[in-house]
């Protein structure tokens, strides 16, 4: 099977991001710039860029992008649970673990493997008592704090 992979790099307030689509679904969003593609970005990647820009400008609170993150069944469950956390709200690793019948550490590991941060909002998952714990993207917890402040969440 030949997958149609395209990508687009663009600046954001949290650093340069690169979005990768596979067969017309977003599969990866990562920090850093990829080499310029040989073909123009797909309409999907233009939509990702537009929606991300609107999010960073405070004009969008949800995303309407077809997603195709690759992960284990448990990781998929955690990522779906993260997508249910509303803009401007947080949940703890323990909250998600309780909902999924799992352990907080396992939820944290799945959060760290999230291939589509921001859109799958792992930044909205915090430690007990609202503590900022690890974040795998950008500048780590500094980037997590920046995204939470953008959403109007006061930090301890």
Buried (B, 14 or more C-beta within 10 A) or exposed (E): EEEEEBBBBBEBEBBBBBBBBBBEEBBBBBBEEEEEBEEEBBEBBBBBBEBBBEBBEEEBEEBEBEBBBEBEEBBEBBBEBBBEBEBEEBBBBBBBBBBBEBEBEBBBBBBBBBBBBBBBBBBBBBBEEEEBBEBBBBEEBEBBBBBBEBBEBEEE
